[in-house]
Amino acid sequence: MMRRLNSAWRVCGSSGVAVLFAACMSQTAGPEPAATAIASSQAPMDQVLRGRGAVLSSACGDCHGPGVSNLSRAGWLAGWASPQQDMPVGPFMTRPRNLTPDSATGTGRYTERQIFNALRYGLRPSATPDVEITSSTPGQGNHPAKPNYLAPSMPWLEWRHKPDEELRAIAAYLKRGLAPVTNKVQDSQAPPDFWASEFTVAKHGPYPALPFPTANEAAGRGDQAKVTRGRAVLIKSGCGGCHGGGGNPATAGWLAGMKDPTGEFAIGPFKTRARNLTPDNTTGMGRFSERQIFNSLRYGLRPGETPDVEITSTTPGQGNFPAVPKYLAVPMPWPSWRHMADADLWAIAAYLKHGVKPVSNRVADSEGPPDFWAGEYTVAKIGTYPAQPFPSVNERK
C-alpha cells in the first residue's frame, strides 16, 4: 500500500510527494562514450556515497522501488513492477523507470552528464546528447527549442534547486553505486510537446528561486541563517508539490495546504490531505514548537499527538518513543527524510515557524487506520535507521 497515490497525482504541473525519475524516457539510446566511461570509473567513492545519501533522503525509492529507504529490498530503484505503480497525469499514464545501471533497460546507456541534465533541466536523457547545457530557457544557448521533458510526476522543478554537486553525486551513485538489474519498463505516455506547455515560468516560477523574502514570506524573525537554510532545503525537497506553490515561494497558497478535493490522496480505502504548513496558530503550524516539527520529520510522529520533548529512541515502546505511535499518513515521505542531516531538519522547522507568513486555511483531517499507519512503518518495509553500511545487497563498490 505504500505510496500508491493514484488520484493523488494531480493534473499536470503538480510535482507530487514522491520522486519519479525519467517517467517518459524512451527505450533507445546509444552506448556511453568511452571517454566519459573512463572518467566516471576514476571518480572518487565519496561522490558515490554522497549521491547515495541524497537518493535516500529524496525518496527516490518511493516510486522506483518497493521499499522507500530500504536498500536491501528486492527491486531497489529497479522501476515499475506492477500496475499499482502506474501514475496517471491527466489522460496520460506514466511509469517509474529502472534507475539501475543496466545497459539495456536502465541508466547504463546514459552518461552521468545526461542524468545530470535530466535532474537539473528536466530533459529526457534519451532525447538529449551528452553535452553541457548552457541555458535553462528553450531555444537559448544549446537548450533544445522543443525540449522533451520528463513527466510532471518527477519533481525536477524542485530538484533543479539542489546544488550541482549534489545532482552530480546522484548521477554518480546511479551509474557506479548500484548493481544493475534487468527490468524493461513499458514506455510512459506523454502529450506531443512532451510536457513543455506545463513547464513554464508562469506556472512554476523562475530558476534560481526568487530572493528571500517573497510576499508569502517573513524576514527578521528567528535565526535568519537557519531560516534561509530551511527555505533552500524545503524548496529543493518538493514540499510545495503537495502543500501548495510547487517550487515557487511567490505563488499564492505557498505551503498553505489543500484547497479543494482535487488535492486529496487516495491511500487504499483512506483519504489523506496535505496540511497547512504556515505558522497560523489555529489552522497551521503555529501551535507546534520547532521540536515537535523536527520530531515529525525525523520520527514521523504527528505533532498534535506528540509533546515537545527530545525523542530518545526510534523503536516504539523504547526510551520515550510512544508504545502506540500516531504516525503521519503514508504520503508524507518521512521514512526518507529521516536520513537528512539533523541541521537540515531543524532548519526546515525554523523556516516553517519564522520564515513563512501565516495563512488561515483549515484542512479537513486525514483518514487513517486504527494504528495510524504503524503497520506500514516496520523495519522490514522501510529499512533501518541509520541506513545500513554501503554496499547493501543491491549495491556495488
Secondary structure, 3 states (H helix, E strand, C coil): CCCCCHHHCCCCCCCCCCCCCCCCCCCCCCCCCHHHHHHHHCCCHHHHHHHHHHHHHCCCHHHHCCCCCCCCCCCCCCCCCCHHHCEEECCEEECCCCCCCCCCCCHHHCCHHHHHHHHHHCECHHHCCCCCCCCCCCCCCCCCCCCCECCCCCCHHHHCCCCHHHHHHHHHHHHHCECCCCCCCCCCCCCCCCCHHHCCHHHHCCCCCCCCCCCCECCCCCCHHHHHHHHHHHHHCCCHHHHCCCCCCCCCCCCCCCCCHHHCEEECCEEECCCCCCCCCCCCHHHCCHHHHHHHHHHCECHHHCCCCCCCCCCCCCCCCCCCCCECCCCCCHHHHCCCCHHHHHHHHHHHHHHECCCCCCCCCCCCCCCCCHHHCCHHHHCCCCCCCCCCCCECC
